[in-house]
Amino acid sequence: MRILLVEDNKQLADWLCRTLRKEHYTVDWLDNGADADFVLRSEAYDLVILDLALPKLDGQEVLRRLRARSNRTPVMVLTANNTISSRVSELDHGADDYVAKPFDVEELEARIRVLLRRSSQVVNPLIRCGSLLYDTNTREFTLSGEPLQLTPRERAVLEVLAMKMGSTVSKAALGQSLFSIDDGISADAIEIYVHRVRKKLEGSDATIVTLRGLGYLLRQVHRGA
């Protein structure tokens, strides 16, 4: 899952990037609102973590412009202003959640998981596809009750497909969740990662289906008696 962090405090941003990447999120970091507004016009993210006190363009204006474009990407606001009026104002302007500085990282991570589930219309923290189970809290997969060993990129592929289960995920959308803005997106690399995950699901009743021209779909295979 891909997160855009917009924070001008470099020390805080470095720490948050390391923390989130350790949890297997793909993270892009920008330190000003103008660049964030520009990037959000062309790049797709699963979540935006947005500071309000930003140079060049403040966070509230970034949020206003994002919503004016009918972009529904979840936005978590970070700010040192923890007054009731400030919280109400940001929520009224389209923020999905509000975290005051300083914050506890475990609470931040829990709030991130809630927003990602909500945006994917996932109600149950446990997502099941046959014998494949994904725990959105631990962000781990099990297959037939046993841990499924995946590399970070393989886990990212399967996580996106699990969170969007029942819907087709395009190759472009899958690539944007896998790669940061500096990585570049390789269609060949996406196919390789999908192939590797599909191999690890072989023999089970969960599979990744390729819909040519459309993308990929995680679904249960119903085997005959």
C-alpha positions as CSV (number, residue, x, y, z in Angstrom):
1,M,0.0,0.0,0.0
2,R,1.3,3.4,-1.0
3,I,1.4,6.4,1.3
4,L,2.3,10.0,0.6
5,L,3.8,11.8,3.6
6,V,3.8,15.6,3.4
7,E,5.8,17.0,6.3
8,D,8.4,19.8,6.4
9,N,10.1,18.6,9.6
10,K,12.9,16.5,8.2
11,Q,13.7,14.7,11.4
12,L,10.1,13.7,12.0
13,A,9.6,12.8,8.3
14,D,12.8,10.6,8.3
15,W,11.6,8.8,11.4
16,L,8.1,8.3,10.0
17,C,9.4,7.1,6.6
18,R,11.6,4.5,8.3
19,T,8.8,3.4,10.6
20,L,6.2,3.0,7.8
21,R,8.7,1.3,5.4
22,K,9.6,-1.2,8.2
23,E,5.8,-2.1,8.2
24,H,6.1,-2.7,4.4
25,Y,4.3,0.4,3.2
26,T,5.6,2.2,0.1
27,V,6.2,5.8,1.2
28,D,6.9,8.9,-0.8
29,W,7.9,12.0,1.2
30,L,7.5,15.7,0.2
31,D,8.4,18.7,2.3
32,N,6.1,21.4,0.9
33,G,2.4,21.8,-0.1
34,A,3.1,23.0,-3.6
35,D,4.9,19.8,-4.6
36,A,2.2,17.7,-2.8
37,D,-0.5,19.4,-4.8
38,F,1.4,18.8,-8.1
39,V,2.1,15.1,-7.3
40,L,-1.5,14.4,-6.2
41,R,-2.7,15.5,-9.6
42,S,-0.9,12.7,-11.4
43,E,0.0,10.0,-8.8
44,A,-2.4,7.6,-7.0
45,Y,-2.0,6.9,-3.3
46,D,-3.8,4.7,-0.8
47,L,-3.4,7.3,1.9
48,V,-2.1,10.8,2.4
49,I,-0.5,11.9,5.7
50,L,-0.6,15.7,5.6
51,D,0.9,18.3,7.9
52,L,-1.0,21.6,8.0
53,A,1.9,24.1,8.6
54,L,3.7,23.6,5.2
55,P,5.8,26.0,3.2
56,K,4.7,27.3,-0.3
57,L,1.1,26.0,0.1
58,D,-0.5,25.1,3.5
59,G,-1.9,21.7,4.2
60,Q,-5.5,23.0,4.4
61,E,-5.3,24.3,0.8
62,V,-3.7,21.1,-0.4
63,L,-6.7,19.2,1.1
64,R,-9.2,21.7,-0.3
65,R,-7.8,21.3,-3.8
66,L,-7.7,17.5,-3.5
67,R,-11.3,17.3,-2.6
68,A,-12.3,19.9,-5.2
69,R,-10.9,17.5,-7.8
70,S,-13.3,14.8,-6.4
71,N,-10.3,12.8,-5.2
72,R,-11.4,10.5,-2.4
73,T,-8.0,9.4,-1.2
74,P,-8.1,9.1,2.6
75,V,-6.3,12.0,4.3
76,M,-4.9,11.9,7.8
77,V,-4.0,15.4,9.1
78,L,-1.0,15.9,11.3
79,T,-0.8,19.1,13.3
80,A,0.4,20.7,16.6
81,N,-2.9,22.6,16.9
82,N,-5.1,20.2,18.9
83,T,-8.0,22.5,19.6
84,I,-11.5,21.3,19.1
85,S,-12.2,24.0,16.6
86,S,-9.2,23.0,14.6
87,R,-10.1,19.3,14.6
88,V,-13.7,20.2,13.5
89,S,-12.5,22.5,10.8
90,E,-10.2,20.0,9.2
91,L,-12.8,17.2,9.3
92,D,-15.3,19.6,7.7
93,H,-12.8,20.4,5.0
94,G,-12.5,16.7,4.0
95,A,-10.0,15.1,6.3
96,D,-10.7,11.6,7.2
97,D,-8.8,11.6,10.5
98,Y,-6.8,14.0,12.7
99,V,-3.7,13.2,14.7
100,A,-2.1,15.8,17.0
101,K,1.6,16.0,17.6
102,P,3.3,14.5,19.5
103,F,1.6,11.1,18.8
104,D,2.1,7.5,19.7
105,V,3.3,5.5,16.7
106,E,1.2,2.4,17.5
107,E,-1.9,4.6,17.5
108,L,-0.9,6.2,14.3
109,E,-0.4,2.8,12.6
110,A,-3.7,1.6,13.9
111,R,-5.5,4.7,12.5
112,I,-3.7,4.1,9.2
113,R,-5.0,0.5,9.1
114,V,-8.6,1.7,9.8
115,L,-8.5,4.3,7.0
116,L,-7.1,1.8,4.5
117,R,-9.8,-0.8,5.4
118,R,-12.5,1.9,5.2
119,S,-11.3,3.2,1.8
120,S,-11.3,-0.4,0.5
121,Q,-14.8,-1.0,2.0
122,V,-13.3,-3.8,4.2
123,V,-15.4,-4.3,7.3
124,N,-13.8,-7.4,8.8
125,P,-10.1,-7.0,9.8
126,L,-9.7,-10.7,8.6
127,I,-10.0,-11.1,4.8
128,R,-10.5,-14.7,3.6
129,C,-10.1,-16.2,0.2
130,G,-10.6,-19.9,0.6
131,S,-7.8,-21.2,2.7
132,L,-5.9,-17.9,2.3
133,L,-6.3,-15.5,5.3
134,Y,-5.1,-12.0,5.5
135,D,-5.0,-10.2,8.9
136,T,-5.1,-6.5,8.2
137,N,-3.9,-5.7,11.7
138,T,-0.7,-7.8,11.6
139,R,-0.6,-7.5,7.8
140,E,0.4,-11.1,7.6
141,F,-0.9,-13.9,5.4
142,T,-1.5,-17.5,6.3
143,L,-2.4,-20.4,3.9
144,S,-4.2,-23.4,5.4
145,G,-3.3,-22.1,8.8
146,E,0.4,-21.8,8.1
147,P,2.4,-18.5,7.6
148,L,2.8,-17.7,3.9
149,Q,6.4,-16.7,3.3
150,L,6.5,-13.7,1.1
151,T,9.1,-11.1,0.2
152,P,8.1,-7.4,0.8
153,R,7.1,-6.8,-2.8
154,E,5.3,-10.2,-3.0
155,R,3.4,-9.3,0.1
156,A,2.5,-5.9,-1.4
157,V,1.0,-7.5,-4.5
158,L,-1.1,-9.9,-2.5
159,E,-2.1,-7.2,0.0
160,V,-3.5,-5.0,-2.7
161,L,-5.4,-7.8,-4.4
162,A,-6.8,-9.0,-1.0
163,M,-7.9,-5.5,0.0
164,K,-9.6,-5.2,-3.4
165,M,-10.9,-8.7,-3.5
166,G,-13.9,-9.0,-5.8
167,S,-12.6,-6.2,-8.0
168,T,-10.1,-6.2,-10.8
169,V,-6.8,-4.4,-10.1
170,S,-5.2,-2.9,-13.2
171,K,-1.5,-3.4,-13.8
172,A,-1.0,0.4,-13.4
173,A,-2.8,0.5,-10.1
174,L,-0.8,-2.5,-8.8
175,G,2.4,-0.9,-9.9
176,Q,1.6,2.4,-8.1
177,S,1.1,0.5,-4.9
178,L,4.4,-1.4,-5.3
179,F,6.8,1.3,-6.4
180,S,7.6,4.8,-4.9
181,I,7.8,7.8,-7.1
182,D,11.6,7.5,-7.5
183,D,11.5,3.8,-8.4
184,G,9.7,4.0,-11.7
185,I,7.1,1.4,-12.7
186,S,8.2,-1.6,-14.7
187,A,5.4,-3.7,-16.3
188,D,7.8,-6.7,-16.5
189,A,8.6,-6.4,-12.8
190,I,4.9,-6.4,-11.9
191,E,4.3,-9.5,-14.0
192,I,7.3,-11.2,-12.3
193,Y,6.0,-10.5,-8.8
194,V,2.5,-11.7,-9.7
195,H,3.9,-14.9,-11.1
196,R,5.9,-15.5,-7.9
197,V,2.9,-15.0,-5.7
198,R,0.8,-17.2,-8.0
199,K,3.4,-20.0,-7.6
200,K,3.3,-19.7,-3.8
201,L,-0.5,-20.2,-3.9
202,E,-0.3,-23.3,-6.2
203,G,-2.2,-26.3,-4.9
204,S,-4.5,-24.1,-2.7
205,D,-8.0,-22.9,-3.4
206,A,-6.9,-19.3,-3.8
207,T,-5.4,-18.0,-7.1
208,I,-4.6,-14.8,-9.0
209,V,-6.5,-14.6,-12.3
210,T,-5.2,-12.5,-15.1
211,L,-7.9,-10.7,-17.1
212,R,-6.2,-9.6,-20.3
213,G,-6.4,-5.9,-20.9
214,L,-8.0,-5.3,-17.5
215,G,-5.6,-6.5,-14.7
216,Y,-5.6,-9.1,-11.9
217,L,-8.2,-10.6,-9.6
218,L,-7.7,-12.7,-6.4
219,R,-10.4,-15.3,-6.2
220,Q,-11.3,-18.7,-4.7
221,V,-11.1,-21.7,-6.9
222,H,-14.1,-24.0,-6.3
223,R,-12.9,-27.5,-7.1
224,G,-15.2,-30.3,-8.1
225,A,-16.1,-33.1,-5.8
